């Protein structure tokens, strides 16, 4: 399955173990030397309408991604960002 980066940005990220929705892909980290995506980034949610900053961004290494589906991305349960 081929997927454009723009299409990747609109996919929802879900933790396989807990079923928690982590958010939507906001950005990617790209290794230009190897020509591969190294990780996806989910921007942190704002705290109290953005008045108190935001939570930390979630960076998920590409190796921790189980499945990239049509609408969702499933990530492994052994990662620190899954609750």
Gaussian input, Z-matrix of N, CA and C with variables (Angstrom, degrees):
# hf/3-21g

backbone

0 1
 N
 C     1     B1
 C     2     B2     1     A1
 N     3     B3     2     A2     1     D1
 C     4     B4     3     A3     2     D2
 C     5     B5     4     A4     3     D3
 N     6     B6     5     A5     4     D4
 C     7     B7     6     A6     5     D5
 C     8     B8     7     A7     6     D6
 N     9     B9     8     A8     7     D7
 C    10    B10     9     A9     8     D8
 C    11    B11    10    A10     9     D9
 N    12    B12    11    A11    10    D10
 C    13    B13    12    A12    11    D11
 C    14    B14    13    A13    12    D12
 N    15    B15    14    A14    13    D13
 C    16    B16    15    A15    14    D14
 C    17    B17    16    A16    15    D15
 N    18    B18    17    A17    16    D16
 C    19    B19    18    A18    17    D17
 C    20    B20    19    A19    18    D18
 N    21    B21    20    A20    19    D19
 C    22    B22    21    A21    20    D20
 C    23    B23    22    A22    21    D21
 N    24    B24    23    A23    22    D22
 C    25    B25    24    A24    23    D23
 C    26    B26    25    A25    24    D24
 N    27    B27    26    A26    25    D25
 C    28    B28    27    A27    26    D26
 C    29    B29    28    A28    27    D27
 N    30    B30    29    A29    28    D28
 C    31    B31    30    A30    29    D29
 C    32    B32    31    A31    30    D30
 N    33    B33    32    A32    31    D31
 C    34    B34    33    A33    32    D32
 C    35    B35    34    A34    33    D33
 N    36    B36    35    A35    34    D34
 C    37    B37    36    A36    35    D35
 C    38    B38    37    A37    36    D36
 N    39    B39    38    A38    37    D37
 C    40    B40    39    A39    38    D38
 C    41    B41    40    A40    39    D39
 N    42    B42    41    A41    40    D40
 C    43    B43    42    A42    41    D41
 C    44    B44    43    A43    42    D42
 N    45    B45    44    A44    43    D43
 C    46    B46    45    A45    44    D44
 C    47    B47    46    A46    45    D45
 N    48    B48    47    A47    46    D46
 C    49    B49    48    A48    47    D47
 C    50    B50    49    A49    48    D48
 N    51    B51    50    A50    49    D49
 C    52    B52    51    A51    50    D50
 C    53    B53    52    A52    51    D51
 N    54    B54    53    A53    52    D52
 C    55    B55    54    A54    53    D53
 C    56    B56    55    A55    54    D54
 N    57    B57    56    A56    55    D55
 C    58    B58    57    A57    56    D56
 C    59    B59    58    A58    57    D57
 N    60    B60    59    A59    58    D58
 C    61    B61    60    A60    59    D59
 C    62    B62    61    A61    60    D60
 N    63    B63    62    A62    61    D61
 C    64    B64    63    A63    62    D62
 C    65    B65    64    A64    63    D63
 N    66    B66    65    A65    64    D64
 C    67    B67    66    A66    65    D65
 C    68    B68    67    A67    66    D66
 N    69    B69    68    A68    67    D67
 C    70    B70    69    A69    68    D68
 C    71    B71    70    A70    69    D69
 N    72    B72    71    A71    70    D70
 C    73    B73    72    A72    71    D71
 C    74    B74    73    A73    72    D72
 N    75    B75    74    A74    73    D73
 C    76    B76    75    A75    74    D74
 C    77    B77    76    A76    75    D75
 N    78    B78    77    A77    76    D76
 C    79    B79    78    A78    77    D77
 C    80    B80    79    A79    78    D78
 N    81    B81    80    A80    79    D79
 C    82    B82    81    A81    80    D80
 C    83    B83    82    A82    81    D81
 N    84    B84    83    A83    82    D82
 C    85    B85    84    A84    83    D83
 C    86    B86    85    A85    84    D84
 N    87    B87    86    A86    85    D85
 C    88    B88    87    A87    86    D86
 C    89    B89    88    A88    87    D87
 N    90    B90    89    A89    88    D88
 C    91    B91    90    A90    89    D89
 C    92    B92    91    A91    90    D90
 N    93    B93    92    A92    91    D91
 C    94    B94    93    A93    92    D92
 C    95    B95    94    A94    93    D93
 N    96    B96    95    A95    94    D94
 C    97    B97    96    A96    95    D95
 C    98    B98    97    A97    96    D96
 N    99    B99    98    A98    97    D97
 C   100   B100    99    A99    98    D98
 C   101   B101   100   A100    99    D99
 N   102   B102   101   A101   100   D100
 C   103   B103   102   A102   101   D101
 C   104   B104   103   A103   102   D102
 N   105   B105   104   A104   103   D103
 C   106   B106   105   A105   104   D104
 C   107   B107   106   A106   105   D105
 N   108   B108   107   A107   106   D106
 C   109   B109   108   A108   107   D107
 C   110   B110   109   A109   108   D108
 N   111   B111   110   A110   109   D109
 C   112   B112   111   A111   110   D110
 C   113   B113   112   A112   111   D111
 N   114   B114   113   A113   112   D112
 C   115   B115   114   A114   113   D113
 C   116   B116   115   A115   114   D114
 N   117   B117   116   A116   115   D115
 C   118   B118   117   A117   116   D116
 C   119   B119   118   A118   117   D117
 N   120   B120   119   A119   118   D118
 C   121   B121   120   A120   119   D119
 C   122   B122   121   A121   120   D120
 N   123   B123   122   A122   121   D121
 C   124   B124   123   A123   122   D122
 C   125   B125   124   A124   123   D123
 N   126   B126   125   A125   124   D124
 C   127   B127   126   A126   125   D125
 C   128   B128   127   A127   126   D126
 N   129   B129   128   A128   127   D127
 C   130   B130   129   A129   128   D128
 C   131   B131   130   A130   129   D129
 N   132   B132   131   A131   130   D130
 C   133   B133   132   A132   131   D131
 C   134   B134   133   A133   132   D132
 N   135   B135   134   A134   133   D133
 C   136   B136   135   A135   134   D134
 C   137   B137   136   A136   135   D135
 N   138   B138   137   A137   136   D136
 C   139   B139   138   A138   137   D137
 C   140   B140   139   A139   138   D138
 N   141   B141   140   A140   139   D139
 C   142   B142   141   A141   140   D140
 C   143   B143   142   A142   141   D141
 N   144   B144   143   A143   142   D142
 C   145   B145   144   A144   143   D143
 C   146   B146   145   A145   144   D144
 N   147   B147   146   A146   145   D145
 C   148   B148   147   A147   146   D146
 C   149   B149   148   A148   147   D147
 N   150   B150   149   A149   148   D148
 C   151   B151   150   A150   149   D149
 C   152   B152   151   A151   150   D150
 N   153   B153   152   A152   151   D151
 C   154   B154   153   A153   152   D152
 C   155   B155   154   A154   153   D153
 N   156   B156   155   A155   154   D154
 C   157   B157   156   A156   155   D155
 C   158   B158   157   A157   156   D156
 N   159   B159   158   A158   157   D157
 C   160   B160   159   A159   158   D158
 C   161   B161   160   A160   159   D159
 N   162   B162   161   A161   160   D160
 C   163   B163   162   A162   161   D161
 C   164   B164   163   A163   162   D162
 N   165   B165   164   A164   163   D163
 C   166   B166   165   A165   164   D164
 C   167   B167   166   A166   165   D165
 N   168   B168   167   A167   166   D166
 C   169   B169   168   A168   167   D167
 C   170   B170   169   A169   168   D168
 N   171   B171   170   A170   169   D169
 C   172   B172   171   A171   170   D170
 C   173   B173   172   A172   171   D171
 N   174   B174   173   A173   172   D172
 C   175   B175   174   A174   173   D173
 C   176   B176   175   A175   174   D174
 N   177   B177   176   A176   175   D175
 C   178   B178   177   A177   176   D176
 C   179   B179   178   A178   177   D177
 N   180   B180   179   A179   178   D178
 C   181   B181   180   A180   179   D179
 C   182   B182   181   A181   180   D180
 N   183   B183   182   A182   181   D181
 C   184   B184   183   A183   182   D182
 C   185   B185   184   A184   183   D183
 N   186   B186   185   A185   184   D184
 C   187   B187   186   A186   185   D185
 C   188   B188   187   A187   186   D186
 N   189   B189   188   A188   187   D187
 C   190   B190   189   A189   188   D188
 C   191   B191   190   A190   189   D189
 N   192   B192   191   A191   190   D190
 C   193   B193   192   A192   191   D191
 C   194   B194   193   A193   192   D192
 N   195   B195   194   A194   193   D193
 C   196   B196   195   A195   194   D194
 C   197   B197   196   A196   195   D195
 N   198   B198   197   A197   196   D196
 C   199   B199   198   A198   197   D197
 C   200   B200   199   A199   198   D198
 N   201   B201   200   A200   199   D199
 C   202   B202   201   A201   200   D200
 C   203   B203   202   A202   201   D201
 N   204   B204   203   A203   202   D202
 C   205   B205   204   A204   203   D203
 C   206   B206   205   A205   204   D204
 N   207   B207   206   A206   205   D205
 C   208   B208   207   A207   206   D206
 C   209   B209   208   A208   207   D207
 N   210   B210   209   A209   208   D208
 C   211   B211   210   A210   209   D209
 C   212   B212   211   A211   210   D210
 N   213   B213   212   A212   211   D211
 C   214   B214   213   A213   212   D212
 C   215   B215   214   A214   213   D213
 N   216   B216   215   A215   214   D214
 C   217   B217   216   A216   215   D215
 C   218   B218   217   A217   216   D216
 N   219   B219   218   A218   217   D217
 C   220   B220   219   A219   218   D218
 C   221   B221   220   A220   219   D219
 N   222   B222   221   A221   220   D220
 C   223   B223   222   A222   221   D221
 C   224   B224   223   A223   222   D222
 N   225   B225   224   A224   223   D223
 C   226   B226   225   A225   224   D224
 C   227   B227   226   A226   225   D225
 N   228   B228   227   A227   226   D226
 C   229   B229   228   A228   227   D227
 C   230   B230   229   A229   228   D228
 N   231   B231   230   A230   229   D229
 C   232   B232   231   A231   230   D230
 C   233   B233   232   A232   231   D231
 N   234   B234   233   A233   232   D232
 C   235   B235   234   A234   233   D233
 C   236   B236   235   A235   234   D234
 N   237   B237   236   A236   235   D235
 C   238   B238   237   A237   236   D236
 C   239   B239   238   A238   237   D237
 N   240   B240   239   A239   238   D238
 C   241   B241   240   A240   239   D239
 C   242   B242   241   A241   240   D240
 N   243   B243   242   A242   241   D241
 C   244   B244   243   A243   242   D242
 C   245   B245   244   A244   243   D243
 N   246   B246   245   A245   244   D244
 C   247   B247   246   A246   245   D245
 C   248   B248   247   A247   246   D246

   B1=1.4440
   B2=1.5236
   B3=1.2942
   B4=1.4532
   B5=1.5160
   B6=1.3157
   B7=1.4604
   B8=1.5256
   B9=1.2955
   B10=1.4570
   B11=1.5228
   B12=1.3169
   B13=1.4676
   B14=1.5253
   B15=1.3051
   B16=1.4595
   B17=1.5280
   B18=1.3269
   B19=1.4580
   B20=1.5246
   B21=1.3130
   B22=1.4589
   B23=1.5260
   B24=1.3248
   B25=1.4609
   B26=1.5281
   B27=1.3070
   B28=1.4594
   B29=1.5270
   B30=1.3124
   B31=1.4638
   B32=1.5328
   B33=1.3074
   B34=1.4540
   B35=1.5235
   B36=1.3366
   B37=1.4659
   B38=1.5278
   B39=1.3380
   B40=1.4616
   B41=1.5243
   B42=1.3323
   B43=1.4600
   B44=1.5311
   B45=1.3260
   B46=1.4623
   B47=1.5240
   B48=1.3207
   B49=1.4634
   B50=1.5169
   B51=1.3224
   B52=1.4582
   B53=1.5223
   B54=1.3269
   B55=1.4562
   B56=1.5151
   B57=1.3416
   B58=1.4604
   B59=1.5167
   B60=1.3195
   B61=1.4557
   B62=1.5200
   B63=1.3306
   B64=1.4585
   B65=1.5139
   B66=1.3048
   B67=1.4565
   B68=1.5192
   B69=1.3235
   B70=1.4524
   B71=1.5220
   B72=1.3199
   B73=1.4586
   B74=1.5245
   B75=1.3323
   B76=1.4541
   B77=1.5165
   B78=1.3216
   B79=1.4559
   B80=1.5241
   B81=1.3073
   B82=1.4521
   B83=1.5154
   B84=1.3278
   B85=1.4521
   B86=1.5167
   B87=1.3134
   B88=1.4545
   B89=1.5199
   B90=1.3408
   B91=1.4606
   B92=1.5234
   B93=1.3198
   B94=1.4646
   B95=1.5270
   B96=1.3138
   B97=1.4628
   B98=1.5283
   B99=1.3272
   B100=1.4622
   B101=1.5247
   B102=1.3300
   B103=1.4562
   B104=1.5104
   B105=1.3517
   B106=1.4594
   B107=1.5249
   B108=1.3194
   B109=1.4622
   B110=1.5177
   B111=1.3354
   B112=1.4589
   B113=1.5301
   B114=1.3380
   B115=1.4580
   B116=1.5227
   B117=1.3327
   B118=1.4568
   B119=1.5152
   B120=1.3207
   B121=1.4626
   B122=1.5279
   B123=1.3235
   B124=1.4610
   B125=1.5199
   B126=1.3280
   B127=1.4553
   B128=1.5243
   B129=1.3361
   B130=1.4555
   B131=1.5158
   B132=1.3109
   B133=1.4649
   B134=1.5195
   B135=1.3289
   B136=1.4701
   B137=1.5308
   B138=1.3050
   B139=1.4694
   B140=1.5247
   B141=1.2932
   B142=1.4643
   B143=1.5262
   B144=1.3147
   B145=1.4629
   B146=1.5284
   B147=1.3195
   B148=1.4591
   B149=1.5167
   B150=1.3359
   B151=1.4661
   B152=1.5186
   B153=1.3252
   B154=1.4620
   B155=1.5279
   B156=1.3187
   B157=1.4512
   B158=1.5220
   B159=1.3264
   B160=1.4546
   B161=1.5161
   B162=1.3317
   B163=1.4543
   B164=1.5234
   B165=1.3181
   B166=1.4593
   B167=1.5218
   B168=1.3338
   B169=1.4560
   B170=1.5235
   B171=1.3135
   B172=1.4605
   B173=1.5204
   B174=1.3143
   B175=1.4595
   B176=1.5258
   B177=1.3222
   B178=1.4579
   B179=1.5253
   B180=1.3293
   B181=1.4707
   B182=1.5278
   B183=1.3117
   B184=1.4622
   B185=1.5254
   B186=1.3258
   B187=1.4619
   B188=1.5268
   B189=1.3223
   B190=1.4640
   B191=1.5220
   B192=1.3060
   B193=1.4597
   B194=1.5241
   B195=1.3218
   B196=1.4660
   B197=1.5185
   B198=1.3470
   B199=1.4562
   B200=1.5271
   B201=1.3220
   B202=1.4606
   B203=1.5198
   B204=1.3319
   B205=1.4533
   B206=1.5124
   B207=1.3117
   B208=1.4584
   B209=1.5215
   B210=1.3397
   B211=1.4562
   B212=1.5258
   B213=1.3306
   B214=1.4631
   B215=1.5215
   B216=1.3271
   B217=1.4594
   B218=1.5205
   B219=1.3293
   B220=1.4567
   B221=1.5222
   B222=1.3517
   B223=1.4567
   B224=1.5185
   B225=1.3356
   B226=1.4664
   B227=1.5172
   B228=1.3149
   B229=1.4614
   B230=1.5252
   B231=1.3204
   B232=1.4679
   B233=1.5266
   B234=1.3033
   B235=1.4532
   B236=1.5209
   B237=1.3054
   B238=1.4631
   B239=1.5164
   B240=1.3169
   B241=1.4592
   B242=1.5236
   B243=1.3309
   B244=1.4658
   B245=1.5281
   B246=1.2994
   B247=1.4632
   B248=1.4980
   A1=108.85
   A2=116.19
   A3=121.81
   A4=109.08
   A5=115.45
   A6=120.39
   A7=108.49
   A8=117.27
   A9=121.19
   A10=109.46
   A11=115.34
   A12=119.69
   A13=110.15
   A14=117.70
   A15=121.17
   A16=110.87
   A17=117.50
   A18=120.98
   A19=110.90
   A20=117.21
   A21=122.20
   A22=110.94
   A23=116.79
   A24=121.55
   A25=113.36
   A26=118.18
   A27=120.61
   A28=113.09
   A29=116.96
   A30=120.58
   A31=110.80
   A32=115.49
   A33=122.57
   A34=108.71
   A35=116.62
   A36=121.49
   A37=108.55
   A38=115.97
   A39=122.10
   A40=109.02
   A41=116.69
   A42=122.91
   A43=108.46
   A44=116.95
   A45=121.80
   A46=111.72
   A47=118.11
   A48=121.99
   A49=112.79
   A50=116.40
   A51=119.84
   A52=113.64
   A53=117.61
   A54=120.38
   A55=113.12
   A56=116.89
   A57=120.77
   A58=111.05
   A59=115.48
   A60=121.27
   A61=107.19
   A62=116.59
   A63=121.35
   A64=111.99
   A65=117.75
   A66=121.99
   A67=110.42
   A68=115.43
   A69=121.53
   A70=109.53
   A71=116.21
   A72=120.91
   A73=107.99
   A74=116.25
   A75=121.35
   A76=111.87
   A77=116.61
   A78=121.08
   A79=108.44
   A80=116.73
   A81=121.54
   A82=109.09
   A83=116.02
   A84=121.68
   A85=106.44
   A86=115.52
   A87=122.32
   A88=109.26
   A89=116.81
   A90=121.97
   A91=107.70
   A92=116.04
   A93=119.76
   A94=112.50
   A95=117.53
   A96=120.57
   A97=110.83
   A98=116.45
   A99=121.74
   A100=112.96
   A101=116.77
   A102=120.44
   A103=113.69
   A104=117.36
   A105=121.27
   A106=110.53
   A107=114.89
   A108=120.52
   A109=107.94
   A110=117.37
   A111=120.33
   A112=112.08
   A113=118.15
   A114=120.14
   A115=110.12
   A116=114.86
   A117=121.13
   A118=107.92
   A119=116.17
   A120=121.90
   A121=108.66
   A122=114.64
   A123=121.81
   A124=106.13
   A125=117.05
   A126=120.39
   A127=110.53
   A128=115.74
   A129=121.18
   A130=112.19
   A131=115.73
   A132=120.89
   A133=110.08
   A134=118.04
   A135=120.25
   A136=111.60
   A137=115.14
   A138=121.34
   A139=109.27
   A140=117.63
   A141=125.41
   A142=111.11
   A143=115.12
   A144=124.19
   A145=113.13
   A146=117.66
   A147=121.55
   A148=114.56
   A149=116.89
   A150=120.01
   A151=112.44
   A152=116.82
   A153=121.44
   A154=111.80
   A155=116.38
   A156=120.36
   A157=111.25
   A158=115.08
   A159=120.22
   A160=109.66
   A161=114.62
   A162=120.25
   A163=108.99
   A164=116.32
   A165=120.71
   A166=111.27
   A167=115.18
   A168=120.45
   A169=109.74
   A170=116.72
   A171=122.34
   A172=107.81
   A173=116.71
   A174=122.05
   A175=107.63
   A176=116.16
   A177=121.71
   A178=108.68
   A179=117.62
   A180=119.85
   A181=111.28
   A182=116.01
   A183=121.26
   A184=111.46
   A185=117.91
   A186=121.45
   A187=112.42
   A188=118.23
   A189=121.86
   A190=113.27
   A191=117.59
   A192=120.99
   A193=109.10
   A194=115.33
   A195=121.98
   A196=111.29
   A197=116.03
   A198=120.89
   A199=109.35
   A200=115.44
   A201=121.21
   A202=105.96
   A203=115.43
   A204=120.40
   A205=111.85
   A206=115.69
   A207=121.65
   A208=112.01
   A209=117.04
   A210=120.29
   A211=113.41
   A212=117.78
   A213=120.53
   A214=111.93
   A215=114.03
   A216=122.40
   A217=106.46
   A218=116.77
   A219=121.69
   A220=108.88
   A221=116.69
   A222=121.41
   A223=109.78
   A224=115.40
   A225=121.76
   A226=111.20
   A227=114.61
   A228=121.27
   A229=113.44
   A230=119.26
   A231=120.38
   A232=112.41
   A233=117.63
   A234=121.72
   A235=110.23
   A236=115.98
   A237=121.14
   A238=113.72
   A239=119.09
   A240=120.67
   A241=112.34
   A242=118.44
   A243=121.02
   A244=108.49
   A245=115.83
   A246=120.42
   A247=111.77
   D1=129.54
   D2=176.35
   D3=-98.40
   D4=145.69
   D5=-177.63
   D6=-145.64
   D7=131.36
   D8=175.47
   D9=-78.59
   D10=157.39
   D11=179.22
   D12=-62.51
   D13=-37.39
   D14=178.18
   D15=-61.38
   D16=-39.20
   D17=177.45
   D18=-69.51
   D19=-34.05
   D20=179.08
   D21=-64.51
   D22=-34.26
   D23=-177.56
   D24=-66.39
   D25=-20.87
   D26=-177.16
   D27=-99.82
   D28=10.63
   D29=-179.00
   D30=-91.73
   D31=143.32
   D32=178.68
   D33=-86.18
   D34=139.07
   D35=-178.86
   D36=-104.12
   D37=127.04
   D38=-176.48
   D39=-126.64
   D40=136.70
   D41=175.81
   D42=-79.53
   D43=128.31
   D44=-175.28
   D45=-64.19
   D46=-44.08
   D47=-173.52
   D48=-68.82
   D49=-53.53
   D50=-173.64
   D51=-93.05
   D52=-19.23
   D53=-176.80
   D54=80.07
   D55=7.28
   D56=179.49
   D57=-69.04
   D58=138.45
   D59=173.87
   D60=-87.06
   D61=117.51
   D62=-177.95
   D63=-84.25
   D64=-23.34
   D65=179.98
   D66=135.72
   D67=-160.64
   D68=179.51
   D69=-111.30
   D70=150.19
   D71=178.52
   D72=-63.56
   D73=124.88
   D74=-179.74
   D75=-103.21
   D76=-32.04
   D77=-175.20
   D78=-157.25
   D79=168.74
   D80=174.90
   D81=-130.98
   D82=156.88
   D83=171.03
   D84=-109.79
   D85=126.92
   D86=-171.51
   D87=-117.44
   D88=129.78
   D89=176.48
   D90=-90.95
   D91=102.54
   D92=-175.40
   D93=-71.33
   D94=-22.07
   D95=179.07
   D96=-68.85
   D97=-44.45
   D98=-178.95
   D99=-94.72
   D100=-14.73
   D101=-178.80
   D102=72.69
   D103=33.11
   D104=-178.17
   D105=-131.10
   D106=156.58
   D107=174.26
   D108=-77.41
   D109=127.72
   D110=-179.05
   D111=-94.82
   D112=-30.74
   D113=178.25
   D114=-164.03
   D115=164.54
   D116=173.15
   D117=-113.35
   D118=153.02
   D119=-176.36
   D120=-124.29
   D121=133.85
   D122=172.97
   D123=-113.32
   D124=117.68
   D125=-179.37
   D126=-64.92
   D127=144.34
   D128=179.06
   D129=-66.20
   D130=146.17
   D131=179.56
   D132=-75.08
   D133=147.19
   D134=179.61
   D135=-69.35
   D136=147.04
   D137=176.61
   D138=-95.68
   D139=125.50
   D140=177.67
   D141=42.39
   D142=71.60
   D143=177.48
   D144=58.66
   D145=23.16
   D146=178.02
   D147=81.82
   D148=2.47
   D149=-179.21
   D150=-71.69
   D151=-28.26
   D152=-177.91
   D153=-112.54
   D154=32.91
   D155=178.59
   D156=81.50
   D157=-147.92
   D158=-178.86
   D159=-146.05
   D160=164.43
   D161=175.48
   D162=-72.58
   D163=164.87
   D164=-178.87
   D165=-65.99
   D166=149.22
   D167=175.39
   D168=-69.21
   D169=149.38
   D170=176.77
   D171=-102.70
   D172=120.27
   D173=178.29
   D174=-109.03
   D175=120.38
   D176=-176.97
   D177=-113.08
   D178=114.42
   D179=177.05
   D180=-61.18
   D181=145.76
   D182=-176.95
   D183=-60.20
   D184=-29.33
   D185=179.74
   D186=-66.60
   D187=-21.39
   D188=-179.60
   D189=-88.61
   D190=1.09
   D191=179.47
   D192=-88.36
   D193=125.59
   D194=179.88
   D195=-84.35
   D196=-55.87
   D197=-173.80
   D198=-140.37
   D199=137.14
   D200=169.95
   D201=-109.10
   D202=105.72
   D203=-177.64
   D204=-96.50
   D205=-170.06
   D206=-178.48
   D207=-67.41
   D208=-36.23
   D209=-177.20
   D210=-124.66
   D211=-17.41
   D212=-176.44
   D213=-132.63
   D214=160.43
   D215=172.85
   D216=-121.21
   D217=124.56
   D218=179.29
   D219=-98.50
   D220=130.19
   D221=179.75
   D222=-113.15
   D223=151.97
   D224=-177.71
   D225=-60.76
   D226=154.22
   D227=-177.32
   D228=-84.83
   D229=-10.55
   D230=-176.16
   D231=-90.75
   D232=21.22
   D233=-177.99
   D234=-101.21
   D235=156.73
   D236=-174.96
   D237=-73.26
   D238=-16.58
   D239=-176.46
   D240=-87.37
   D241=-12.50
   D242=175.15
   D243=-86.46
   D244=137.22
   D245=-176.79
   D246=-81.59

